[in-house]
Amino acid sequence: MGVTTLELDTAVTCDGIVVVAHDRRLNPDITRGPDGRWIEAPAPAVHDLSFRELERYDVGRINPASAYAARFPAQRGRDGVRMPTLASVFELARSAGGVRFNIETKISPLAPRETPSPRVFVDSLLKLVRDAGVDDRVSIQSFDWRTLLIVQHTDPRIATSYLTADEYVREGRDSPWTAGFQLREHGSLPRMVRAAAGAADAAWSPDYRGLIRPMVSEALSLGLKVLPWTVNDAQDMERMLDWGVSGFITDYPDRAREVLRKREIPLPAPTPVMER
């Protein structure tokens, strides 16, 4: 605790630009086309577009008719917002001092045509990290563990975080997401993550909804950090802290700060609002 970390999902355009994007394809719930209308599925993959083409789309609001909007009723929209490059976020955060970056590679072994290969994705990402001089402030996370193994082999100084969810890793069924490591061979998710990470500095980032206290204890005993996602309710945050997690991912850092403040856990200085 005590460190402000931006969680950034990333995709790569066809001309090799790394952008901050939650989905491999443009999301109709948050994307309007050049005509101002909400786009419809099937939307193009980010990797099928050049960055110049991508800039034609506005991603500053949620479609009010969508279920997504009902989940985030307090979110304030803005017109004329373009999908940012990761380089621009690094530049914007320079004034924020010690902010760290937890960067997710949005890639799937089940949709190889929607993204660059794992090697090309990682090479593009690590070059950008080195060029920005933020090597010591970055960790890379992914559900697709192939990218994490490449990061560990290419630059062992950069920490990795192994994302898991029941839909990707389920007992009794081999998973294409875990780079050949299978749950049946290791007996538990923490042991499987430790095997994949080897001696590398790594974290296990599970869906908090399927997490139980003994799993947290096991992971910590194996030398893994435990960073559950996406913990938005204050009571769930309290429970995760009671279990001894190393931190957690949330959509509501203001709620997290209040929970930590009440526990008298040291907090980083508030990060100023950053405007492009």
C-alpha positions in Angstrom: 0.0 0.0 0.0 1.0 3.6 0.0 1.8 3.8 -3.8 -0.4 5.4 -6.5 -0.4 3.0 -9.5 -2.3 3.7 -12.7 -3.8 0.5 -14.2 -3.6 0.8 -18.0 -5.0 -1.6 -20.6 -3.1 -1.5 -23.9 -3.6 -2.4 -27.5 -1.4 -1.9 -30.6 -2.5 -0.3 -33.8 -1.5 -1.7 -37.2 1.3 1.0 -37.5 2.8 -0.1 -34.2 1.5 2.6 -31.8 0.7 1.4 -28.3 -2.6 2.9 -27.2 -4.6 2.8 -23.9 -7.6 0.6 -24.7 -9.6 -1.8 -22.6 -10.8 -3.9 -25.5 -9.2 -5.5 -28.5 -12.0 -4.2 -30.6 -13.6 -0.7 -30.4 -16.4 -1.0 -27.8 -19.8 0.2 -29.1 -20.8 1.1 -25.6 -18.2 3.9 -25.4 -17.4 4.7 -29.0 -18.9 7.2 -31.5 -17.9 7.4 -35.1 -16.9 10.4 -37.2 -20.6 11.1 -37.8 -21.2 11.4 -34.0 -23.3 8.2 -33.8 -22.6 5.2 -31.6 -20.9 2.5 -33.6 -22.4 -0.9 -33.9 -21.0 -4.4 -33.5 -19.0 -6.0 -35.0 -16.6 -3.1 -34.5 -13.1 -3.0 -36.0 -10.1 -4.3 -34.0 -7.7 -1.7 -32.8 -4.9 -3.6 -34.6 -6.8 -3.3 -37.9 -6.6 0.6 -37.7 -3.8 3.0 -38.1 -3.5 5.5 -35.3 -4.7 8.3 -37.7 -7.8 6.2 -38.4 -8.3 5.5 -34.7 -8.3 9.2 -33.9 -11.5 9.6 -35.9 -13.4 7.9 -33.1 -14.7 9.7 -29.9 -14.4 7.6 -26.7 -15.3 10.3 -24.2 -18.8 9.1 -23.2 -20.8 6.0 -22.3 -23.8 5.2 -24.4 -26.6 6.1 -22.0 -28.8 3.3 -23.4 -26.2 0.6 -22.5 -25.9 -1.7 -19.5 -22.4 -0.3 -19.1 -23.8 3.1 -18.3 -26.0 1.7 -15.6 -22.9 0.3 -13.9 -21.2 3.7 -13.7 -24.0 6.3 -13.3 -21.6 8.9 -11.7 -19.1 8.9 -14.6 -18.9 12.3 -16.3 -18.6 12.3 -20.0 -16.7 14.6 -22.3 -16.9 15.2 -26.1 -13.9 15.1 -28.4 -11.9 12.5 -26.4 -9.6 10.3 -28.5 -8.0 7.1 -27.5 -4.6 8.2 -26.0 -1.2 6.7 -26.8 0.6 5.2 -23.9 3.5 7.5 -24.6 1.2 10.5 -24.0 0.1 9.1 -20.6 3.8 8.6 -19.6 4.4 12.2 -20.6 1.3 13.5 -18.8 2.3 11.6 -15.6 5.8 13.1 -15.4 4.5 15.9 -13.2 2.9 13.4 -10.8 6.2 12.2 -9.3 6.2 8.7 -8.1 3.1 7.3 -9.9 3.7 3.8 -11.1 2.1 2.0 -14.1 0.5 -1.4 -14.1 0.1 -2.1 -17.8 -2.1 -4.9 -19.2 -1.5 -6.5 -22.6 -4.9 -6.9 -24.2 -4.2 -10.0 -26.2 -6.0 -13.4 -26.5 -4.7 -16.8 -27.7 -8.2 -17.4 -29.1 -8.2 -14.3 -31.4 -4.7 -14.2 -32.9 -5.9 -12.0 -35.8 -7.1 -9.2 -33.6 -3.7 -8.3 -32.2 0.0 -8.5 -33.0 1.8 -11.6 -31.9 2.9 -11.8 -28.3 6.5 -11.1 -29.2 5.6 -8.0 -31.3 3.2 -6.7 -28.6 5.9 -7.1 -25.9 8.6 -5.6 -28.1 6.5 -2.5 -28.9 5.6 -2.1 -25.2 9.0 -2.5 -23.7 10.6 -0.2 -26.3 8.1 2.5 -25.3 8.8 1.9 -21.6 12.6 2.2 -22.1 12.2 5.3 -24.3 10.1 6.9 -21.5 12.6 6.0 -18.9 10.0 4.4 -16.6 11.5 0.9 -16.4 11.6 1.0 -12.6 8.0 2.2 -12.4 6.3 -0.4 -14.5 4.8 -3.8 -14.1 3.2 -5.8 -16.9 0.0 -7.9 -16.3 -2.0 -10.1 -18.5 -4.5 -13.0 -18.7 -2.5 -14.2 -21.6 0.6 -15.5 -19.8 2.6 -15.8 -23.1 3.4 -12.1 -22.9 4.5 -12.3 -19.3 7.0 -15.0 -20.0 8.4 -12.9 -22.9 8.7 -9.9 -20.6 10.6 -12.0 -17.9 13.0 -13.4 -20.5 13.5 -10.0 -22.3 13.9 -7.7 -19.3 13.9 -9.5 -15.9 14.0 -6.1 -14.2 10.3 -5.5 -15.0 7.8 -7.0 -12.6 5.0 -9.2 -14.0 1.5 -9.8 -12.6 -0.4 -13.0 -13.5 -4.1 -12.3 -14.0 -6.6 -15.1 -13.4 -10.3 -15.6 -13.6 -12.5 -18.7 -13.5 -13.4 -18.3 -17.2 -9.7 -18.6 -18.2 -8.4 -21.1 -15.6 -10.8 -23.7 -14.3 -10.0 -27.0 -12.5 -10.3 -30.1 -14.6 -9.9 -28.2 -17.9 -6.7 -27.2 -19.7 -6.4 -23.5 -20.5 -5.0 -21.9 -23.6 -4.3 -18.7 -21.6 -1.6 -19.9 -19.3 1.3 -20.5 -21.7 1.3 -24.3 -21.2 1.1 -24.2 -17.4 -2.0 -26.2 -16.2 -3.8 -26.1 -12.9 -4.0 -29.9 -12.7 -0.2 -30.1 -12.8 0.3 -27.7 -9.9 -2.7 -28.2 -7.6 -3.4 -24.5 -6.9 -3.4 -21.2 -8.7 -0.7 -19.7 -6.4 1.6 -22.7 -7.1 0.9 -22.5 -10.9 1.7 -18.8 -10.9 4.9 -19.4 -9.0 6.0 -22.1 -11.5 5.3 -19.8 -14.4 7.2 -16.8 -12.9 10.1 -18.9 -11.7 12.4 -16.7 -9.6 11.1 -13.5 -11.1 9.6 -10.7 -9.0 5.9 -11.4 -9.7 2.4 -10.9 -8.5 -0.8 -13.0 -8.7 -3.8 -10.9 -9.6 -7.0 -13.0 -9.2 -10.7 -12.0 -9.5 -11.5 -11.1 -5.9 -14.9 -12.7 -6.1 -13.4 -16.2 -6.2 -10.6 -15.5 -3.7 -10.5 -17.2 -0.3 -8.2 -16.4 2.6 -6.1 -19.6 2.5 -5.2 -18.9 -1.2 -3.9 -15.4 -0.2 -1.8 -17.0 2.6 -0.4 -19.6 0.2 0.5 -17.1 -2.4 2.3 -14.9 0.1 4.2 -17.9 1.5 5.4 -18.5 -2.0 6.8 -15.0 -2.3 4.1 -13.7 -4.6 2.4 -10.3 -4.2 -1.4 -10.7 -4.2 -3.3 -7.9 -6.1 -7.0 -8.9 -6.6 -9.1 -7.1 -9.1 -11.5 -5.2 -9.4 -12.5 -4.3 -5.8 -15.0 -1.5 -5.8 -17.0 -1.9 -2.6 -15.6 -0.6 0.7 -16.6 -3.7 2.5 -14.8 -5.9 0.0 -11.8 -3.7 0.3 -11.9 -4.2 4.1 -12.1 -7.9 3.7 -9.2 -8.1 1.3 -7.1 -6.0 3.7 -8.0 -8.3 6.6 -6.7 -11.2 4.5 -3.4 -9.5 4.1 -3.4 -8.7 0.3 -0.5 -6.7 -1.0 -2.8 -4.2 -2.7 -5.9 -4.3 -4.9 -7.1 -2.9 -8.2 -10.2 -0.6 -8.1 -12.2 1.7 -10.2 -12.7 4.0 -7.2 -9.4 5.2 -5.7 -11.3 7.7 -3.6 -13.1 4.9 -1.8 -9.8 3.0 -1.4 -8.1 6.1 0.1 -10.9 6.5 2.7 -10.7 2.8 3.7 -6.9 3.0 4.0 -7.1 6.3 5.9 -9.5 4.8 8.5 -7.0 2.0 9.0 -4.2 4.5 9.4 -2.3 2.9 6.5 0.2 5.4 5.0 -1.2 7.0 1.9 0.7 8.6 -1.0 0.1 12.2 -1.7 -3.1 12.9 -3.7 -2.3 12.8 -7.4 -3.5 16.0 -9.2 -6.0 15.8 -12.0 -4.1 15.4 -15.2 -5.4 17.1 -18.3 -4.3 16.4 -21.8 
